[in-house]
Each structure stands twice: as structure tokens, then as C-alpha cells.
């Protein structure tokens, strides 16, 4: 199994710092196909994404010392950096939703756990 996984190409994991220009003018309240139901369904999912990504980052970071293969270790570091960027972009989108009256901040406040910090 471990040898088969090497076929994924660890060199392909490269951090890309994409930043989407999001604000109240560029993100309409019903941003998902102008459909309120679909938009709020996705908003509910996105409320959990930043903490989930932080959990993944922290879990991967805790395992870095156990990675002996330099390629695997480098790929893991790139993955952690990419997840940080993903979390940042989701945080920004969630903040826009809050500005538009979607209480994602209240949802995040009720489930915030120290392990995710």
C-alpha cells in the first residue's frame, strides 16, 4: 500500500496563495445560483470548514516529526500551508455572510473547541 501511494507524485503538492476578491459588492446574499435554499445549505456547510481545515493542519503538523522521507515531509508542509490559505478564504467568505445577516459567527462561537485553535 505504501509503495502504491508513491504514485501520487509528492512533487505535485505545491502551495498556491490564491486570494479571491470577496466583499459585500462581489458576493450577493444568495450567492449560490441566486437560490436562497442552496445558498444557505452551503453557508451551513461552510460554517464548519475553517475549523475543520485547522484541525487537519494541526493533525498533520503533529505528525511531521514522524515523517522520515524528505519528499513526503515537504509535501506535508505544502499541504499544511495550502490548508491555511483555504481556511483564510473561508473565514473571509463567512465574514461576508455575517455582514449580510447570516449568523455564521454565532454558529462558530457555539462549537469552537480549544483543539481547533
C-alpha positions in Angstrom: 0.0 0.0 0.0 2.7 2.5 0.9 4.6 1.9 -2.3 1.4 2.3 -4.3 0.8 5.6 -2.7 4.1 6.9 -4.0 2.5 7.1 -7.4 0.6 10.3 -6.4 3.7 12.4 -7.0 4.6 14.2 -3.9 6.2 16.9 -6.0 2.7 17.9 -7.2 1.8 19.3 -3.8 2.6 23.0 -4.3 1.1 25.8 -2.2 -0.7 28.4 -4.2 -1.7 31.5 -2.4 -4.9 32.3 -4.1 -6.9 35.2 -2.8 -10.4 35.8 -4.0 -11.5 39.4 -4.0 -14.6 39.0 -1.9 -16.7 41.7 -0.3 -20.4 42.6 0.0 -20.4 44.0 -3.5 -18.9 40.9 -5.2 -20.8 38.3 -3.1 -24.5 38.6 -3.3 -26.6 37.4 -0.4 -27.9 34.4 -2.4 -24.5 33.7 -4.0 -25.2 30.1 -5.0 -27.1 30.3 -8.3 -29.2 33.1 -6.8 -31.1 30.4 -4.9 -31.7 31.1 -1.2 -32.1 27.4 -0.2 -29.0 26.2 -1.9 -27.0 29.2 -0.7 -28.0 28.7 3.0 -27.3 25.0 2.7 -23.8 25.8 1.5 -23.5 28.5 4.2 -24.2 25.9 6.8 -21.5 23.6 5.5 -19.0 26.5 5.2 -19.6 27.4 8.8 -17.6 24.3 9.7 -14.9 24.4 7.0 -12.4 26.8 8.6 -12.3 24.9 11.9 -12.1 21.6 10.0 -9.2 22.8 8.0 -7.4 24.0 11.1 -8.0 20.6 12.7 -6.5 18.9 9.6 -3.5 21.3 9.7 -2.9 20.7 13.4 -3.2 16.9 12.9 -0.7 16.9 10.1 1.6 19.2 11.9 1.7 16.9 14.9 2.9 14.1 12.6 5.7 15.9 10.8 8.4 14.7 13.1 7.4 11.1 12.3 7.9 11.6 8.5 11.3 10.3 7.5 11.0 10.6 3.7 12.1 14.2 2.8 9.7 14.3 -0.2 6.8 13.2 2.0 7.7 15.7 4.7 7.9 18.5 2.1 4.6 17.6 0.6 3.0 17.6 4.1 4.4 21.0 4.8 3.0 22.3 1.4 -0.4 20.7 2.3 -0.5 22.4 5.7 0.3 25.8 4.1 -2.4 25.2 1.4 -5.0 24.4 4.1 -4.0 27.6 5.9 -4.9 29.5 2.7 -8.1 27.7 2.3 -9.1 28.4 5.9 -8.3 32.1 5.4 -10.5 32.3 2.3 -13.4 30.5 4.0 -13.0 32.9 7.0 -13.3 35.8 4.7 -16.4 34.4 3.0 -18.0 33.6 6.3 -17.4 37.2 7.5 -19.2 38.5 4.4 -22.1 36.2 5.1 -22.2 37.6 8.7 -22.3 41.2 7.2 -25.3 40.1 5.1 -27.1 38.8 8.2 -26.3 35.1 8.1 -25.3 34.2 11.7 -22.3 32.1 10.9 -20.4 33.8 13.7 -23.0 32.6 16.3 -22.7 29.1 14.9 -18.9 29.2 15.1 -19.0 30.6 18.6 -21.1 27.7 19.9 -18.8 25.0 18.6 -15.3 26.5 18.9 -13.1 24.0 20.7 -9.6 24.7 22.0 -8.2 21.8 19.9 -9.1 23.8 16.8 -7.2 26.9 17.8 
